[in-house]
Structures are given as C-alpha cells and as structure tokens.
Amino acid sequence: MRWIVTAHTVAIFAQPVFAGRYMIGDYDMLALHTLGADLVTYFGLAQVVLSAVLWRRAGTRWPFWASLLLFLGESGQYFAGVAGELDLHFPLGVALAMYASIMLVGIWRTAAEQPRGQR
C-alpha cells in the first residue's frame, strides 16, 4: 500500500511538469501529459483496490475512503482536462496534489506506527 501511494503521488506531481512544458511550446509534452493522466487513473484505481484489501485484512478504514475520494477527484480532473475546462482543471489539480501529499504522509506514518509483524 505504501508503495502504490508513493508511485501515485509521484505520477500526480509529474503532471504539472508535462503540462507546463506543453504550455511553453514543447507540444510533444501533451502526449506525456495524456499518458500521465492515464497512469494516475490506473494508480488511483489500484490504490482503491489495495486500500479495500487493507480494510478487510487490518480493519483500517480511512485509507479506503481517502483513496476513493482521491480517485473520484481525479476522475473529475481527467474529464475536465479532456473537455478543455482549464478553469476547473488547474485548481483541481493543485488540490489533488496537496491531498495526495497529505495521504502519502498519513500512509507512511500509519505504517511506521504498526508493529513490524503487522505490516
């Protein structure tokens, strides 16, 4: 779970880099931004599934609900980007990056607090 949340957060933070490069004229970066959006979606879905397994095995509920909320926000982000709704796409992207960062810290902190045999 820790590693998928980490990979997911890294993918989210790569997105504004690709978008920024595209916006300054490196038009090939739009393809990477699109690929990145797909990767963020796949990581988000994997995170929801793994957090459901974590809930089932360890009884820890908050990662599931937090992951589901993040995934739903990313879905809105994805469709806003496809529709060209940049007035929603940009601020939602910032909010999602912050939310993913907070979740990353929470997951690593939760894992550090568990005894070694329960990780």
C-alpha positions as a LaTeX table, in Angstrom:
\begin{tabular}{lrrr}
\hline
Residue & $x$ (\AA) & $y$ (\AA) & $z$ (\AA) \\
\hline
Met1 & 0.00 & 0.00 & 0.00 \\
Arg2 & 2.79 & 2.42 & 0.89 \\
Trp3 & 4.48 & 1.92 & $-2.48$ \\
Ile4 & 1.36 & 2.36 & $-4.60$ \\
Val5 & 0.51 & 5.57 & $-2.72$ \\
Thr6 & 4.07 & 6.78 & $-3.29$ \\
Ala7 & 4.02 & 5.94 & $-7.02$ \\
His8 & 0.59 & 7.53 & $-7.33$ \\
Thr9 & 1.79 & 10.75 & $-5.71$ \\
Val10 & 4.89 & 10.90 & $-7.92$ \\
Ala11 & 2.69 & 10.45 & $-11.01$ \\
Ile12 & 0.41 & 13.25 & $-9.82$ \\
Phe13 & 3.36 & 15.60 & $-9.32$ \\
Ala14 & 4.74 & 14.81 & $-12.78$ \\
Gln15 & 1.56 & 16.04 & $-14.43$ \\
Pro16 & 2.10 & 19.79 & $-13.97$ \\
Val17 & 5.66 & 19.39 & $-15.25$ \\
Phe18 & 4.39 & 17.88 & $-18.51$ \\
Ala19 & 1.60 & 20.46 & $-18.76$ \\
Gly20 & 3.98 & 23.33 & $-18.09$ \\
Arg21 & 6.40 & 22.17 & $-20.76$ \\
Tyr22 & 3.49 & 21.90 & $-23.19$ \\
Met23 & 2.31 & 25.40 & $-22.34$ \\
Ile24 & 5.71 & 26.93 & $-23.11$ \\
Gly25 & 5.74 & 25.42 & $-26.57$ \\
Asp26 & 7.05 & 21.86 & $-26.22$ \\
Tyr27 & 3.98 & 20.38 & $-27.88$ \\
Asp28 & 5.20 & 16.79 & $-27.61$ \\
Met29 & 4.64 & 17.04 & $-23.85$ \\
Leu30 & 0.87 & 16.91 & $-24.37$ \\
Ala31 & 1.23 & 13.22 & $-25.23$ \\
Leu32 & 3.18 & 12.66 & $-21.99$ \\
His33 & 0.57 & 14.62 & $-20.04$ \\
Thr34 & $-2.14$ & 12.39 & $-21.54$ \\
Leu35 & $-0.15$ & 9.24 & $-20.72$ \\
Gly36 & 0.44 & 10.61 & $-17.22$ \\
Ala37 & $-3.31$ & 11.13 & $-16.78$ \\
Asp38 & $-3.88$ & 7.51 & $-17.68$ \\
Leu39 & $-1.18$ & 6.37 & $-15.24$ \\
Val40 & $-2.62$ & 8.50 & $-12.44$ \\
Thr41 & $-6.02$ & 6.91 & $-13.11$ \\
Tyr42 & $-4.58$ & 3.36 & $-13.04$ \\
Phe43 & $-2.61$ & 4.06 & $-9.86$ \\
Gly44 & $-5.73$ & 5.59 & $-8.32$ \\
Leu45 & $-7.81$ & 2.54 & $-9.10$ \\
Ala46 & $-5.09$ & 0.21 & $-7.80$ \\
Gln47 & $-4.88$ & 2.30 & $-4.64$ \\
Val48 & $-8.63$ & 1.97 & $-4.05$ \\
Val49 & $-8.45$ & $-1.81$ & $-4.51$ \\
Leu50 & $-5.42$ & $-2.20$ & $-2.23$ \\
Ser51 & $-6.96$ & 0.01 & 0.42 \\
Ala52 & $-10.09$ & $-2.17$ & 0.35 \\
Val53 & $-7.85$ & $-5.20$ & 0.94 \\
Leu54 & $-6.13$ & $-3.34$ & 3.78 \\
Trp55 & $-9.51$ & $-2.54$ & 5.31 \\
Arg56 & $-10.55$ & $-6.19$ & 5.06 \\
Arg57 & $-7.30$ & $-7.56$ & 6.50 \\
Ala58 & $-6.30$ & $-4.98$ & 9.08 \\
Gly59 & $-9.55$ & $-3.15$ & 9.78 \\
Thr60 & $-8.05$ & 0.22 & 8.80 \\
Arg61 & $-10.84$ & 2.13 & 7.04 \\
Trp62 & $-9.51$ & 5.62 & 6.44 \\
Pro63 & $-7.18$ & 4.71 & 3.52 \\
Phe64 & $-10.11$ & 3.26 & 1.58 \\
Trp65 & $-12.32$ & 6.33 & 1.97 \\
Ala66 & $-9.41$ & 8.71 & 1.34 \\
Ser67 & $-8.36$ & 6.74 & $-1.76$ \\
Leu68 & $-11.91$ & 6.65 & $-3.08$ \\
Leu69 & $-12.28$ & 10.41 & $-2.64$ \\
Leu70 & $-8.94$ & 10.97 & $-4.40$ \\
Phe71 & $-9.95$ & 8.68 & $-7.26$ \\
Leu72 & $-13.27$ & 10.47 & $-7.69$ \\
Gly73 & $-11.49$ & 13.83 & $-7.74$ \\
Glu74 & $-9.03$ & 12.51 & $-10.31$ \\
Ser75 & $-11.90$ & 11.29 & $-12.45$ \\
Gly76 & $-13.35$ & 14.79 & $-12.43$ \\
Gln77 & $-9.89$ & 16.16 & $-13.19$ \\
Tyr78 & $-9.49$ & 13.78 & $-16.13$ \\
Phe79 & $-12.82$ & 14.71 & $-17.70$ \\
Ala80 & $-12.28$ & 18.44 & $-17.10$ \\
Gly81 & $-8.96$ & 18.16 & $-18.94$ \\
Val82 & $-10.48$ & 16.24 & $-21.86$ \\
Ala83 & $-13.25$ & 18.84 & $-22.10$ \\
Gly84 & $-10.72$ & 21.69 & $-22.03$ \\
Glu85 & $-12.22$ & 23.17 & $-18.86$ \\
Leu86 & $-8.93$ & 24.63 & $-17.66$ \\
Asp87 & $-10.64$ & 26.90 & $-15.13$ \\
Leu88 & $-11.56$ & 23.72 & $-13.24$ \\
His89 & $-8.64$ & 21.53 & $-14.37$ \\
Phe90 & $-5.85$ & 23.71 & $-12.93$ \\
Pro91 & $-7.15$ & 24.39 & $-9.41$ \\
Leu92 & $-8.45$ & 20.84 & $-9.03$ \\
Gly93 & $-5.00$ & 19.57 & $-9.99$ \\
Val94 & $-3.42$ & 21.67 & $-7.25$ \\
Ala95 & $-5.95$ & 20.41 & $-4.70$ \\
Leu96 & $-5.39$ & 16.79 & $-5.74$ \\
Ala97 & $-1.62$ & 17.13 & $-5.47$ \\
Met98 & $-1.97$ & 18.52 & $-1.95$ \\
Tyr99 & $-4.47$ & 15.82 & $-0.97$ \\
Ala100 & $-2.22$ & 13.07 & $-2.34$ \\
Ser101 & 0.74 & 14.53 & $-0.41$ \\
Ile102 & $-1.23$ & 14.50 & 2.84 \\
Met103 & $-2.34$ & 10.94 & 2.18 \\
Leu104 & 1.24 & 9.90 & 1.43 \\
Val105 & 2.40 & 11.20 & 4.80 \\
Gly106 & $-0.54$ & 9.55 & 6.54 \\
Ile107 & 0.08 & 6.15 & 4.96 \\
Trp108 & 3.79 & 6.17 & 5.78 \\
Arg109 & 3.10 & 7.39 & 9.31 \\
Thr110 & 0.43 & 4.70 & 9.85 \\
Ala111 & 2.81 & 2.02 & 8.58 \\
Ala112 & 5.59 & 3.28 & 10.86 \\
Glu113 & 3.32 & 3.06 & 13.91 \\
Gln114 & 2.39 & $-0.59$ & 13.31 \\
Pro115 & 4.49 & $-3.35$ & 14.83 \\
Arg116 & 6.78 & $-4.98$ & 12.28 \\
Gly117 & 4.80 & $-8.23$ & 12.17 \\
Gln118 & 1.59 & $-6.43$ & 11.12 \\
Arg119 & 2.95 & $-4.51$ & 8.11 \\
\hline
\end{tabular}
